[in-house]
Amino acid sequence: MRPIPPFITPRLLSSIPSGRSTTTFRTRQGPCLLCIHRISTRSSPRLQQSTTTSNTTKEDTRAAPQTHYTFFPKSLPAGPPPQGDFSIDLSALKREFLQLQARAHPDLHPPADKSKAQALSARINEAYKTLSSPLSRAQYLLTLRGIEVAEDETAKVEDPELLMEVLETNERIEEAESEDDLVVLKNENEAKVRRSLQILEEAFREDDVDAAKREAVNLRYWANIGESLHAWEKGKPVQLIH
């Protein structure tokens, strides 16, 4: 019989069943190094997988930038284009917005958290206001791509014929004698807006930034005409916003 190694206690040795091996026993000087190696070898794949998954999750969280779409996971689960659609279900968006504001209202939070709740409420308001308007939504999506058209004075209608059409429409609004004279203009402008939204939908789906920029500028004119028609007063001059 081999002598018992000095670093293993007789008591611990007697507890090992005959004919069986064990991978966990403790020595006077600490865990058996061989056992540690065996245990770590068997468990390392799982530990490595868990660590990798955790790191991946953290990296994904860091890599995913927060946008206005992030506030509305129910109504906008796919996020902004090209993953999601440019068009939005405005009814669903409004429902989720009201639910978010109900939970974020500063009066529902203790005094210490009121400032944070107010900031969150303001951000939710801004996100909803931006996304609920097709024009501001298109402009916002372009800013996510580094293109500013909302305040860019150089972003003009490039088509001379289209610009002439805009000028003539504004002239017809100014010359209208009654709201009945505006019915045809309203229908025509609504058709132009629908066509512009279709172009933007396709452009953002294809991630065609140049086409999206051009059409966002065009939509700004149609939106301006729509506002002029809505606020029409006889004899009131129409202001053309470039």
Residue pairs with C-beta under 8 A, 6 or more apart in sequence:
4 10
4 13
7 27
7 28
7 29
8 25
8 27
8 28
9 27
9 28
12 25
12 26
12 27
16 22
16 25
23 35
23 38
23 39
24 35
24 39
25 32
25 35
26 32
67 79
67 80
67 144
68 126
68 127
68 130
68 131
68 140
69 76
69 79
69 80
69 84
69 127
69 131
70 79
71 100
71 123
71 124
71 127
71 128
72 93
72 96
72 97
72 100
72 127
72 128
72 131
74 92
74 96
75 88
75 89
75 92
75 93
75 95
75 96
76 84
76 88
76 93
76 131
77 84
78 84
78 85
80 141
80 144
81 141
81 204
81 205
81 207
82 204
82 205
82 206
82 207
85 201
85 205
86 137
86 138
86 141
86 197
86 200
86 201
86 204
86 205
87 197
87 201
88 131
88 132
88 137
90 132
93 128
93 131
93 132
94 128
94 132
97 124
97 128
100 124
101 121
101 124
101 125
102 108
104 117
104 120
104 121
104 124
105 117
105 121
106 114
106 117
106 118
106 121
108 117
109 116
109 117
129 136
130 136
130 137
130 140
131 137
131 140
134 193
134 197
134 200
134 219
135 216
135 219
135 220
135 223
136 150
138 200
138 204
138 212
138 215
138 216
138 219
139 149
139 150
139 216
141 204
141 212
142 148
142 149
142 209
142 212
142 213
142 216
143 150
145 209
147 209
147 213
149 155
149 213
149 216
149 217
149 220
153 242
155 213
155 217
156 163
156 217
156 242
157 163
157 166
157 217
157 218
157 221
158 214
158 217
162 218
162 221
166 221
166 225
166 240
167 240
169 185
169 188
169 189
169 225
170 225
170 228
170 238
170 240
172 185
173 182
173 185
173 225
173 228
173 229
173 232
173 238
174 236
174 237
174 238
176 182
176 185
176 232
176 234
177 234
178 234
179 232
182 229
182 232
185 225
185 229
186 226
186 229
189 222
189 225
189 226
189 229
190 226
192 222
193 219
193 222
193 223
193 226
196 215
196 218
196 219
196 222
197 219
199 211
199 215
200 212
200 215
200 216
200 219
202 208
202 211
203 209
203 211
203 212
203 215
204 212
220 241
221 241
224 240
224 241
228 238
228 239
